[in-house]
Amino acid sequence: MTPDIDRQVALDTATALPTQADLEAWVGAVLARHADEARTEMTVRFVSPEESQTLNRDYRGKDKPTNVLSFPFETPPGVSLPLLGDLAICHDVVVTEATAQDKPLAHHYTHMVIHGTLHLLGYDHIDEREAEEMEALERELLAGFMIGDPYAE
């Protein structure tokens, strides 16, 4: 199933951002594992550290920028829309993490988009059982792109 992604770049300058085709491939892989999911429209917005920090503070109570924030669309009762939600990805944080973890930026971006999309579908990692389920699915999806385990020590 091909996702309908609104790719937004809210940065003055940034290199090596994922392309529309990258986003469609990564989100498409997640949706392919959820064949009964009818919601296929989403926004992926690449943001500055300032915007990420504001969103993280206002919606999660954490006053710092973060790699990816997921905002699932909550459909009003009786309304049927194909909207999955929005991802806000802080390019600077993703670059810093990829460098610190000594991994290709494209691999880390693949992980962040898959991780965020799984959150939009209701996955979480608050408790250990949920974290294990979500991480196992992330590993499997990333392996499909020839990317190793992002949680390996």
C-alpha positions in Angstrom: 0.0 0.0 0.0 1.4 3.4 -1.0 1.2 6.0 1.7 0.2 9.6 0.9 2.9 11.7 2.6 3.0 15.4 2.9 6.8 16.1 3.1 7.5 19.4 4.8 10.9 21.1 5.3 10.8 23.8 7.9 14.5 24.4 7.8 16.6 27.2 6.3 19.4 24.8 5.3 19.7 21.1 5.6 21.5 18.5 3.5 20.9 14.8 3.3 17.2 14.9 4.2 15.2 11.9 3.2 13.4 12.2 -0.2 9.7 11.7 -0.8 10.6 8.3 -2.3 12.5 7.4 0.9 9.6 8.3 3.1 7.1 6.4 1.0 9.3 3.3 1.0 9.9 3.4 4.8 6.3 4.2 5.7 5.1 1.8 3.1 7.0 -1.1 4.7 5.4 -0.3 8.0 1.9 -0.2 6.5 2.5 -3.4 4.6 2.8 -5.2 8.0 -0.6 -3.7 8.9 -2.7 -4.7 5.9 -5.9 -4.0 7.7 -4.9 -0.3 8.3 -6.9 2.0 6.1 -5.2 5.2 7.2 -2.4 6.0 4.8 -2.1 9.8 4.9 0.4 11.5 7.0 2.7 14.5 7.3 6.5 14.2 7.9 7.9 17.6 8.9 11.6 18.2 9.2 12.1 20.8 11.9 14.7 22.9 13.7 15.9 22.2 17.2 13.8 25.2 18.3 10.6 23.9 16.9 11.3 20.4 18.2 11.9 21.8 21.7 8.7 23.8 21.6 6.7 20.8 20.5 8.4 18.5 23.0 7.9 20.9 25.8 4.2 21.7 25.0 3.1 18.1 24.3 5.4 15.9 26.4 6.6 18.2 29.1 10.2 17.8 28.1 12.0 21.1 27.5 14.6 19.9 24.9 14.7 19.0 21.3 14.3 15.4 20.4 14.7 13.2 17.3 11.1 12.4 16.4 7.7 13.3 17.7 4.6 11.5 16.7 1.1 13.0 16.7 -1.5 10.4 15.9 -4.7 11.8 14.3 -7.7 11.3 16.5 -10.7 10.8 14.3 -13.9 12.3 15.7 -16.7 9.8 16.3 -18.7 9.1 13.2 -16.0 10.6 10.9 -14.0 8.4 8.5 -10.8 10.0 7.3 -7.6 8.3 6.1 -5.3 10.4 8.3 -2.7 8.6 10.3 -1.0 11.6 11.9 2.1 13.7 11.8 5.8 13.2 12.5 8.1 16.1 13.5 11.7 15.1 12.9 14.5 17.3 14.2 17.3 17.1 11.6 20.0 18.4 13.8 19.2 15.8 16.6 19.1 13.0 14.0 22.5 14.1 12.6 24.0 14.3 16.0 22.8 10.9 17.1 23.9 9.2 13.9 27.4 10.7 14.3 27.5 9.7 18.0 26.3 6.2 17.2 28.7 5.9 14.2 26.0 4.9 11.8 25.0 6.2 8.4 22.6 9.1 8.5 20.3 7.4 6.1 20.1 4.3 8.3 19.2 6.5 11.4 16.6 8.4 9.4 15.1 5.1 8.3 14.9 4.0 11.9 13.3 7.3 13.1 10.6 7.3 10.4 9.8 3.6 11.1 9.8 4.2 14.8 7.6 7.3 14.5 5.1 5.6 12.1 4.8 2.7 14.6 3.9 5.2 17.3 1.2 6.6 14.9 -0.2 3.1 14.7 -0.5 2.9 18.5 2.8 1.1 19.4 4.6 2.3 22.4 7.6 1.5 24.6 6.5 2.7 28.0 6.5 -0.8 29.6 9.0 -3.6 28.9 6.6 -5.9 27.0 5.4 -3.1 24.7 9.0 -2.0 24.1 10.1 -5.6 23.2 7.2 -5.9 20.7 7.9 -2.5 19.1 11.7 -3.0 18.9 11.3 -6.5 17.4 9.1 -5.1 14.7 11.6 -2.2 14.1 14.5 -4.7 13.8 12.5 -6.8 11.3 11.5 -3.8 9.2 15.0 -2.3 9.2 16.5 -5.7 8.2 14.3 -5.4 5.1 16.3 -2.3 4.2 19.6 -4.1 5.0 20.0 -2.1 8.2 21.3 -3.8 11.3 19.8 -3.8 14.8 19.7 -0.2 16.1 19.4 -1.5 19.7 22.6 -3.7 19.5 25.2 -2.7 22.0 
